[in-house]
Amino acid sequence: MTVVAVAGFQHETNTFSPVPTRMEDFERPGSWPGLTRGSAIPDRFRGTNIPVAGFLEACPHRTVPILWTSAEPGGFVDDDAFDTIVGEIVDGIAGSGADAAYLDLHGAMVTRRHDDGEAEVLRRIRERVGADFPIAVSLDLHGNMSRAFFDRATVVTVYRSYPHFDMAETGARAAALLDRALERPVAGSFRAIDFLMPITAQSTLHSPAREIYGQLPECGAVSADICLGFPPADVPCCGPTVFAYAETAKQAEAAADRIAGAILGAESDFAPRLLDARDAVRRALSADRFPVVIADPQDNPGAGATGDTTGLLRELVEAGAEGAALSMLHDPESARAAHAAGIGAELSLELGGHYRAFSDPLAATVTVEALSDGRFAFTGPMYGGSRADLGPVATLAIAGTGVLVIVGSVRTQNADKEMFRVGGIEPADCRILGIKSSVHFMADYRDVATEILFAESPGANPCRLDRIGYRRLRPGMRLLS
């Protein structure tokens, strides 16, 4: 019987983010489970939209789960944490007696010593088990992949949707592709694309990504996938890549060329779609139907931003945007103060703004409207099946404005309506919804949103790429703005 070792290590690293990523960030739960080991993995992940869950359900072979962990996107991964986690994965694979391995990785992990964390993970595994050991990897659509990574993996699958509806499905595809590679070798082809596209332009719900991804099943390959890249990472491997596998090298090359050509042909269509935050609020207030969703993509914790900037919130307050609610502002201090004071209490607080490079705190008198321990079940199509553990959460009404803000204790993006309901707010009943997310929110909010706007306000996930001070991109990379 074939035995497959299974492990996961996910992080999306924003090299411009001031938020460090340490071992404790991988250990504690947030929107996804915390560090999980061994036999606890199948039960903990069953039924979730997470790649390892899809792989375990679909794999026809005996599996040996070793370790799975992730941390909220942020700054550089601490090298000691990286070494500890990778060491446990390598030892686990080497000691499992497995005939092959599956890795649930992200694709945009960076440490101070390693520009391409995933390539280094594979290098260390190969060092122990050899060059011929079959390794299947699933990746996030936002991976920044190097040729070294591709050469060290046997087969790769990548999410095909953004928002990521298909994370578990991608794990299942990795199981099928690995099974095929175990039966007979497949030929692979890799293409790197020489332009960066803003995160807000990458959604597969809209053109041009929608049409490009629609070509994948018909490109003539056994399997073909695209990483659109994660722009806020100043590393040489930053940018889109294409993976294609086929019966012959010629078929794989032709498929990769076809997909790469489609991406290059749509280069000018990948626009950021940003609107000045003040203009976004004014437009939302003048709408005839509600709720209008205003995303704050440059402060998206899901892309490594701080989640505590006050630019959009300040515009809502100054406009007196009655019926507006924003979720979730990362502000553990205000959440603790609200819990200590209790529902109905009036407080004077300085909300958010802990990183002055992006915004100042918003001084406000607030009334505590609702309190929660931050534990709840996600119900939307992306996170559904997972449980949140966000620490103390509070809903605050800002005096004289009609604006509500939910403050939380764990930095996480809003990609699920439960991020409002945890604070006692029903999203459909609001006039304006301010959301700390770039694109993932559309998975759950598009059925209630009458309009979606992308506000441009300072944050650590810059979306106008020509304004970023890149220093280490590979020569010839073009920046779209």
Buried (B, 14 or more C-beta within 10 A) or exposed (E): EBBBBBBBBBBBBBBBBBBEBBBEBBEBBBBBBBBBBEEEBBEBBEEBBBBBBBBBBBBEBEBBBBBBBBBBBBBBBBEEBBBEBBEBBBEBBBEBEBBBBBBBBBBBBBBEEBBBBBBBBBBBBBEEBEEEBBBBBBBBBBBBBBEBBBEBBBBBBBBBBBBBBBBBBBBBBBBBBBBBBBEEEBBBBBBBBBBBBBBBBBBBBBEBBEEBBEBBEEBEBBBBBBBBBBBBBBBBBBBBBBBBBBEEEEBBBBBBBBBBEBBEEBBEBBEBBBBEBBEBBBBBBEBEEBBBBBBBBBBBBBBBBBBBBBBBBBBBBEBEBEBBBBBBBBBBBBBBBBBEBEBEEEBEBBBBBBBEEBBBBBEBEBBBBBBBEBEBEBEBBBBBBBBBBBBBBBBBBBBEBBBBBBBBBBBBBBBBBBBBBBBBBEBBEBBBBBBBBBBBBBBBBEEBBEBBBBBBBBBBBBBBBEEBEBEEBEEEBBBBB
